[in-house]
Amino acid sequence: MRGEIVDVDEADRIHDQLGKLVGSHIPDVVVAFTSGSLPYGAAVRGDSDIDVNVILPAGTRPDDALFDRLSGFIDAYRQLHGQHGMCLDRRYPGEYFTIDQAQDAVAGRGVPVTDGKPMLPRKLGDSYWNASEDTWYLAWMGALAFSRHVVGNSDVLAKLRRQAWATVVALCLPDLSGRDFHAEDIVARILDQDHPNGGFGVHPGYRRFAELEAAHCRQALADLSGRGVLGRRGDDIFVGEHDGILRWTTDLADRHQTGFHAAPLLTVTSSLRLAV
């Protein structure tokens, strides 16, 4: 029924069906995953779409053969939406990018750096996302951090997800400086839609987000602590280390100058070409 929440069992069936469709139409997929409302128990029938992300091998050529395969998948993907009463996003029917682009995304390629400091954008409307190619990398970073495996190499996704989560947490640290904090504080910051820098594409209505992501958040905190970005007051209590945060910020600014090597967005992704 339109307006009802898609329950967990149906979400599982959708993920299973989606994995088979990706494997059938895009057999060379590195890994595919979902993001958005469906994995977190917040998809609304008749309103929400199935956010699929497909990572392709490095060096994938943006030729007619590729777009024919992707178009064939999108036809089946559209039918899957109809079968479950979901609402296909006709403007952006899925995300398709390469493994090297994914690696750049989780390292922070899409994070704007101003005067040597990473500064998340204050407005995330359509005009922002269409402003430049690099904005897509910011969207992919959030999708990779907050994701559910569909098909392909789950170890690759796990590694990318761990790196993306660490970047997301590091970007939250300025808002938590000067006080001790827990993983719950990071999750609350990510879910805070009222924050001027937005909520990383995550909404407070994602009912299962905190439950499903708590372990990933704790791992990111441990990773950043191990790198000296955070100090540890106890098993679950952290504080930002000024020198460590500065070093992380400087490293990201340097990478924006010399450290990102993935081919431009249009080598693979052309949502306008794939739009239905």
C-alpha positions in Angstrom: 0.0 0.0 0.0 1.3 3.4 -0.9 2.8 5.3 2.0 3.7 2.2 4.1 7.2 1.4 5.2 8.9 -1.5 3.3 9.5 -4.1 6.0 12.7 -5.9 6.7 11.7 -9.1 5.0 10.7 -7.4 1.8 13.9 -5.3 1.9 15.9 -8.5 2.0 14.0 -9.8 -1.0 14.7 -6.6 -2.9 18.4 -6.8 -2.2 18.5 -10.5 -3.3 16.7 -9.7 -6.6 18.8 -6.6 -7.2 22.0 -8.6 -6.7 20.9 -11.1 -9.4 20.0 -8.3 -11.8 23.4 -6.7 -11.4 25.2 -10.0 -11.8 23.3 -10.8 -14.9 23.6 -7.5 -16.7 27.0 -6.3 -15.4 29.0 -9.5 -14.8 32.3 -7.7 -14.4 31.0 -5.6 -11.5 33.6 -5.3 -8.7 30.9 -4.8 -6.1 27.4 -3.3 -5.9 25.6 -2.0 -2.9 22.6 -0.1 -1.8 22.5 3.2 0.2 19.7 5.6 1.2 16.5 4.7 2.9 16.1 1.0 2.0 18.9 -0.5 4.0 17.8 1.4 7.1 14.2 0.5 7.4 12.9 3.9 6.1 11.9 3.2 2.5 8.3 4.4 1.8 6.3 2.6 -0.9 5.3 4.9 -3.7 7.8 7.5 -2.6 11.3 6.0 -2.1 13.6 4.6 -4.7 16.1 1.7 -4.5 19.5 3.5 -4.4 21.9 1.2 -6.2 25.6 1.9 -6.6 27.7 -0.2 -9.1 31.5 -0.1 -8.9 33.2 -1.1 -12.2 36.8 -2.2 -12.8 39.5 0.4 -13.2 40.0 1.3 -16.8 36.4 0.6 -17.8 35.8 2.3 -21.2 32.9 4.6 -21.6 31.9 3.1 -24.9 28.5 2.1 -26.4 28.9 -1.5 -25.2 29.1 -0.3 -21.6 26.1 2.0 -21.9 24.1 -0.8 -23.6 24.8 -3.1 -20.7 23.9 -0.4 -18.2 20.8 0.5 -20.1 19.7 -3.1 -20.1 20.2 -3.3 -16.3 18.2 -0.1 -15.8 15.3 -1.6 -17.7 15.3 -4.5 -15.3 15.9 -2.1 -12.4 12.8 -0.1 -13.4 10.7 -3.3 -13.4 12.0 -4.2 -9.9 10.8 -0.8 -8.7 7.3 -1.5 -10.2 7.2 -4.9 -8.7 7.6 -3.5 -5.2 5.7 -0.3 -5.6 8.9 1.8 -5.3 9.4 5.1 -7.2 12.3 5.0 -9.7 14.6 8.1 -9.7 14.4 8.8 -13.4 17.0 11.5 -13.3 19.7 9.4 -11.6 18.8 5.7 -12.1 21.6 4.4 -10.0 25.3 5.4 -9.6 28.0 3.8 -11.8 31.7 4.5 -11.1 35.0 2.8 -11.1 37.0 1.3 -8.3 39.7 4.0 -8.6 37.0 6.7 -8.3 35.6 4.9 -5.2 39.1 4.9 -3.6 39.4 8.7 -4.3 35.9 9.2 -2.8 36.6 7.6 0.5 39.9 9.5 0.8 38.0 12.8 0.6 38.3 13.9 -3.0 34.8 15.4 -2.9 35.3 17.3 0.3 35.8 21.0 -0.4 39.0 22.4 1.0 39.1 26.2 1.6 42.2 28.0 2.8 43.8 24.6 3.5 40.8 23.4 5.6 38.1 20.9 4.8 34.8 22.6 4.8 31.6 20.7 4.2 29.1 22.6 2.0 26.3 24.5 3.7 23.7 23.8 1.1 23.2 20.5 -0.6 20.4 21.1 -3.1 20.3 20.1 -6.8 22.3 23.2 -7.8 25.2 22.0 -5.5 25.3 18.5 -6.8 25.3 19.7 -10.4 28.0 22.3 -9.9 31.1 20.1 -10.7 32.3 16.6 -11.0 34.0 16.6 -7.6 30.6 17.0 -5.8 29.8 13.4 -7.0 32.8 12.1 -5.0 31.2 13.6 -1.8 28.0 11.8 -2.6 29.8 8.5 -3.2 31.8 8.9 0.1 28.5 9.0 2.0 27.0 6.1 0.0 30.1 3.9 0.6 30.1 4.6 4.3 26.4 3.9 4.8 25.8 0.9 2.6 24.6 -2.6 2.3 26.3 -5.2 0.1 24.3 -6.6 -2.9 26.7 -8.5 -5.1 30.4 -8.8 -5.9 33.5 -8.6 -3.7 32.3 -7.9 -0.2 35.9 -7.5 1.1 36.4 -4.6 -1.3 33.3 -2.9 0.0 34.3 -3.6 3.6 37.6 -1.9 3.0 36.1 1.1 1.2 33.4 1.4 3.8 35.9 1.5 6.7 37.9 4.2 5.0 34.8 6.2 4.2 33.6 6.0 7.8 37.0 7.3 9.1 36.8 10.3 6.7 33.2 11.0 7.8 34.2 10.9 11.5 37.2 13.1 10.9 34.9 15.7 9.3 32.7 15.6 12.3 35.5 16.4 14.8 35.5 20.2 14.6 31.9 20.1 15.9 33.0 18.0 18.9 36.2 19.7 19.7 37.0 20.7 23.3 35.1 17.9 24.9 35.1 14.2 25.4 32.6 12.3 23.2 31.3 8.8 22.4 30.3 6.9 19.2 26.7 8.0 20.0 27.8 11.6 19.6 29.2 11.0 16.2 26.0 9.2 15.1 23.9 12.0 16.4 26.1 14.5 14.5 25.7 12.5 11.2 21.9 12.4 11.7 21.7 16.1 12.4 19.8 17.6 9.5 19.6 21.0 11.2 23.4 21.4 11.2 24.5 24.0 8.7 26.7 21.5 7.0 23.9 18.9 6.6 23.9 15.3 7.6 26.0 13.4 5.0 22.9 12.4 3.1 21.5 10.5 6.1 18.1 11.4 7.5 16.8 11.2 11.1 14.0 8.9 9.8 16.5 6.2 9.0 15.1 4.1 11.9 17.8 1.4 11.9 20.8 3.6 11.2 22.2 3.8 14.7 21.6 0.1 15.3 23.3 -1.0 12.1 26.1 1.6 12.0 27.3 1.7 15.6 30.0 -1.0 15.1 31.3 0.9 12.0 31.4 4.1 13.9 33.4 2.5 16.8 35.8 1.0 14.3 36.4 4.4 12.7 37.0 6.0 16.1 39.5 3.2 16.9 41.2 3.7 13.5 41.6 7.5 14.0 42.8 6.9 17.5 45.5 4.6 16.2 46.6 7.2 13.7 46.9 9.9 16.4 44.0 12.0 15.2 42.0 11.2 18.4 43.0 10.6 22.0 41.4 8.0 24.1 40.1 8.5 27.6 38.7 5.0 28.0 37.4 2.1 26.0 34.6 4.2 24.5 35.5 7.8 25.3 37.5 10.0 22.8 38.8 13.5 22.4 40.2 15.3 19.4 44.0 15.7 19.3 44.8 19.2 17.9 48.0 18.2 16.3 46.5 15.0 14.9 43.5 16.7 13.4 45.8 19.4 11.9 47.9 16.7 10.4 44.9 15.0 8.9 43.6 18.3 7.5 46.9 19.1 6.0 47.2 15.7 4.4 43.8 16.0 2.8 44.6 19.5 1.5 47.9 18.0 0.0 46.0 15.2 -1.6 43.7 17.7 -3.3 46.8 19.2 -4.9 48.6 16.0 -5.9 47.1 12.8 -4.6 44.0 12.0 -6.6 44.5 10.2 -9.9 41.2 8.7 -10.9 40.0 9.5 -14.4 37.3 12.2 -14.7 33.7 11.5 -13.9 32.6 11.4 -17.5 34.9 8.5 -18.4 32.1 6.2 -17.0 29.2 8.1 -15.4 26.8 10.1 -17.5 23.5 10.2 -15.6 22.0 12.3 -18.3 22.8 9.7 -20.9 21.3 6.9 -18.7 18.3 8.9 -17.5 15.0 7.2 -18.4 
